[in-house]
Amino acid sequence: MDDTAVSVHRIPIRLTDERWDHIVERHPELSQSRAEVLKTLREPIRVLEGADGELLAIREVSQGKMMVVVYHESETDGFVLTAFLTRRLKSLERRAQRWPQ
């Protein structure tokens, strides 16, 4: 079943079953984390710019470990591309911050 979370920009972002299968296939450690992915879209600590127009919602899930949800957003809707966990905070720091401004 597809899920939707409203981004910090008040845009509904879809997490489709197809994208969820893609995420879990590449990152099996997230198989029980669908709710966490949606929470990251709703309640990020920061939103960064990606290289190709995508956005990265970031939320700390444990000490030094961040959930990153990569998504596209238009004026009316959006969709999740992928999600992953990382401890590589320095690589995220190089990106432009879109929210909060």
Secondary structure, 3 states (H helix, E strand, C coil): CCEEEECCCCCEEEECHHHHHHHHHHCHHHCCCHHHHHHHHHCCCEEEECCCCCEEEEEEEECCEEEEEEEEECCCCEEEEEEEEECCHHHHHCCCEEECC
